[in-house]
Amino acid sequence: MKTTLLFLLSTLLFVGCYHEGNIEYLADLRKVPKNFINHFPKKIADSMSVNLIMNKDTSSGCIYYMLFEYEKNDIKKPFLDSINNRSISKFQSSDTNIISVKRETVTYWHPEKNRTYKNLVFGDKFYYPVPYFEKHSSLEYRGNVNDIYSDTTTSGLSQDFMIYVFDYKPGIYWKGLRPLNYMPTECKNGYSKGIALNEKKKIIIYWFIIW
């Protein structure tokens, strides 16, 4: 029974992975409160190479939206300065101390990724929870998928990514989400948002996650 349920949850996620035009993109963003997605682009062009991935099933332990943009040619100093100024923290994707929120299916199929977090501070650095970026073969990315994903990093992203956190708050922000027992006591529920940037491959991922 559990195996069947987890398969269905995975299917629900993949149904939300598709190439969109501007009208559909804006319609999807209107389904969530603005404070979670006010860092997402205001619009996208139909010709832009993008994917919008959504997990809206609360029984998976979290919900998230991620917009992938490829071949971004405007990743220049003003843009980098703006995201640095806006971020409350940033992590290299390969940082082993990253606290990642995962769908239940991730740890079911890959128990080695199961991890319990006791606190948000390692050394002198505060680690705000971020999503685990699980691999999706259905992404419409024309390059090597290893430009995006990695099975060896705690974040799930390739080592060329930097993860920027724009906001984080503990608490209950979405009806139907149960407290996650593997998260620290002070943030069994909460949300965070930000972007992940692969400057070398010109890939930007806008994201928010609620757990």
C-alpha positions as CSV (number, residue, x, y, z in Angstrom):
1,M,0.0,0.0,0.0
2,K,2.8,2.4,0.9
3,T,4.6,1.7,-2.3
4,T,1.5,2.4,-4.3
5,L,0.9,5.7,-2.5
6,L,4.5,6.9,-3.0
7,F,4.3,6.0,-6.7
8,L,1.1,8.2,-7.0
9,L,2.8,11.0,-5.2
10,S,5.7,10.9,-7.6
11,T,3.3,10.9,-10.6
12,L,1.6,14.0,-9.2
13,L,4.9,15.8,-9.2
14,F,5.8,15.0,-12.7
15,V,2.5,16.0,-14.1
16,G,3.4,19.6,-12.9
17,C,6.6,19.6,-15.0
18,Y,6.1,21.3,-18.4
19,H,7.1,24.1,-20.7
20,E,4.8,27.1,-20.5
21,G,3.9,30.3,-22.1
22,N,3.4,33.6,-20.2
23,I,-0.3,33.2,-19.7
24,E,-0.1,29.8,-18.1
25,Y,2.9,30.8,-16.0
26,L,1.1,33.8,-14.5
27,A,-2.0,31.7,-13.9
28,D,0.1,29.2,-11.9
29,L,1.7,31.9,-9.8
30,R,-1.7,33.3,-8.9
31,K,-2.5,30.1,-7.1
32,V,-0.1,30.9,-4.2
33,P,0.3,33.9,-2.0
34,K,2.4,36.7,-3.4
35,N,4.9,36.8,-0.6
36,F,6.2,33.4,-1.6
37,I,6.8,34.2,-5.2
38,N,7.5,38.0,-5.3
39,H,11.1,37.2,-6.4
40,F,9.9,35.2,-9.4
41,P,10.1,36.9,-12.8
42,K,7.0,39.1,-13.5
43,K,6.6,37.4,-16.9
44,I,8.4,35.1,-19.3
45,A,8.5,35.1,-23.1
46,D,7.0,32.2,-25.0
47,S,10.4,31.7,-26.7
48,M,12.3,31.5,-23.4
49,S,13.7,28.1,-22.4
50,V,12.0,27.4,-19.1
51,N,10.4,24.8,-16.9
52,L,8.0,25.2,-14.0
53,I,8.1,22.3,-11.6
54,M,5.4,22.1,-8.9
55,N,4.7,19.7,-6.0
56,K,1.3,20.6,-4.5
57,D,0.6,17.4,-2.7
58,T,0.8,18.1,1.1
59,S,1.0,14.4,1.9
60,S,4.5,14.3,0.5
61,G,5.6,16.5,3.5
62,C,6.2,19.7,1.6
63,I,5.0,21.8,-1.3
64,Y,7.2,23.8,-3.7
65,Y,7.4,25.7,-6.9
66,M,10.6,26.0,-9.0
67,L,11.1,28.0,-12.2
68,F,14.1,26.9,-14.3
69,E,15.5,29.4,-16.8
70,Y,18.3,28.4,-19.2
71,E,20.7,30.3,-21.4
72,K,20.3,33.5,-19.3
73,N,22.5,36.1,-20.9
74,D,21.9,38.9,-18.4
75,I,23.8,37.3,-15.5
76,K,26.1,40.3,-15.1
77,K,27.4,42.3,-12.1
78,P,24.2,44.3,-11.5
79,F,22.2,41.1,-11.3
80,L,24.7,39.4,-9.1
81,D,24.9,42.5,-6.8
82,S,21.1,42.6,-6.6
83,I,20.8,38.9,-5.4
84,N,23.7,39.3,-3.0
85,N,22.0,42.4,-1.5
86,R,18.7,40.7,-1.2
87,S,19.9,37.4,0.2
88,I,20.1,36.6,4.0
89,S,22.5,33.8,3.3
90,K,24.1,31.8,0.5
91,F,25.6,28.3,0.3
92,Q,27.7,26.5,-2.2
93,S,25.5,23.6,-3.5
94,S,28.2,21.1,-2.4
95,D,28.2,22.3,1.2
96,T,27.7,19.2,3.3
97,N,25.9,21.2,6.1
98,I,23.0,22.2,4.0
99,I,19.6,21.5,5.6
100,S,17.4,20.2,2.8
101,V,13.7,19.6,2.9
102,K,12.8,16.5,0.9
103,R,9.6,14.9,-0.4
104,E,8.8,11.6,1.3
105,T,9.5,9.7,-2.0
106,V,13.1,10.9,-2.1
107,T,14.1,9.2,1.2
108,Y,11.9,6.2,0.4
109,W,13.7,5.4,-2.8
110,H,17.1,6.7,-1.5
111,P,17.3,6.0,2.2
112,E,20.9,7.1,2.2
113,K,19.6,10.6,1.8
114,N,17.6,10.4,5.0
115,R,19.0,12.8,7.6
116,T,17.9,14.2,10.9
117,Y,18.9,17.8,11.7
118,K,19.3,18.8,15.4
119,N,19.9,22.6,14.8
120,L,20.3,25.2,12.1
121,V,23.8,26.3,13.1
122,F,27.1,24.6,12.1
123,G,30.2,26.3,13.3
124,D,29.5,30.0,13.1
125,K,27.1,29.8,10.2
126,F,23.3,29.7,10.2
127,Y,21.9,27.3,7.7
128,Y,18.4,28.2,6.5
129,P,16.4,25.2,5.2
130,V,16.2,24.9,1.5
131,P,14.6,22.4,-0.9
132,Y,16.3,19.2,-2.0
133,F,16.5,19.6,-5.8
134,E,15.6,16.2,-7.0
135,K,16.4,15.1,-10.5
136,H,13.7,15.3,-13.1
137,S,14.4,13.6,-16.4
138,S,11.4,15.4,-18.0
139,L,13.1,18.8,-17.9
140,E,13.3,20.4,-21.3
141,Y,17.0,21.2,-20.9
142,R,19.0,20.8,-24.1
143,G,22.3,20.4,-22.4
144,N,23.7,17.8,-20.1
145,V,21.4,17.2,-17.2
146,N,24.5,16.9,-15.0
147,D,24.8,20.7,-15.5
148,I,21.9,20.9,-13.1
149,Y,21.8,17.8,-10.9
150,S,24.2,15.8,-8.9
151,D,23.8,12.6,-6.8
152,T,26.8,13.4,-4.7
153,T,25.8,16.8,-3.2
154,T,23.5,17.4,-0.2
155,S,21.4,19.9,-2.2
156,G,20.9,17.6,-5.2
157,L,22.4,20.4,-7.5
158,S,25.7,20.2,-9.4
159,Q,28.7,21.8,-7.7
160,D,28.6,24.8,-10.0
161,F,25.5,26.2,-8.2
162,M,25.3,28.8,-5.5
163,I,22.1,28.8,-3.4
164,Y,20.8,32.2,-2.2
165,V,18.1,32.4,0.5
166,F,15.9,35.5,0.4
167,D,13.6,34.7,3.3
168,Y,12.9,32.1,5.9
169,K,10.3,31.8,8.7
170,P,9.3,29.0,11.0
171,G,5.6,28.3,11.5
172,I,2.6,26.8,9.7
173,Y,2.0,28.5,6.4
174,W,0.0,25.9,4.4
175,K,-3.0,23.8,5.5
176,G,-2.4,20.0,5.5
177,L,1.3,19.9,6.1
178,R,2.3,17.9,9.1
179,P,5.4,18.7,11.2
180,L,8.6,17.1,9.9
181,N,10.2,15.0,12.5
182,Y,13.7,15.2,10.9
183,M,13.8,19.0,11.2
184,P,15.1,20.9,14.2
185,T,12.6,21.6,17.0
186,E,12.3,25.3,16.2
187,C,11.3,24.7,12.6
188,K,9.2,21.5,12.2
189,N,7.1,23.6,9.9
190,G,8.1,26.7,7.9
191,Y,9.0,28.2,4.6
192,S,11.9,29.6,2.7
193,K,12.5,31.1,-0.7
194,G,15.3,32.2,-3.0
195,I,17.2,31.3,-6.1
196,A,19.9,28.9,-7.2
197,L,22.4,30.1,-9.7
198,N,24.8,28.3,-12.0
199,E,26.7,31.3,-13.4
200,K,29.0,29.0,-15.6
201,K,26.1,27.4,-17.4
202,K,23.7,30.4,-17.3
203,I,21.0,28.5,-15.4
204,I,18.8,30.2,-12.7
205,I,16.3,28.3,-10.5
206,Y,13.7,30.5,-8.7
207,W,12.2,28.5,-5.8
208,F,10.1,28.5,-2.7
209,I,9.3,25.7,-0.4
210,I,6.8,25.2,2.5
211,W,6.9,22.3,4.9
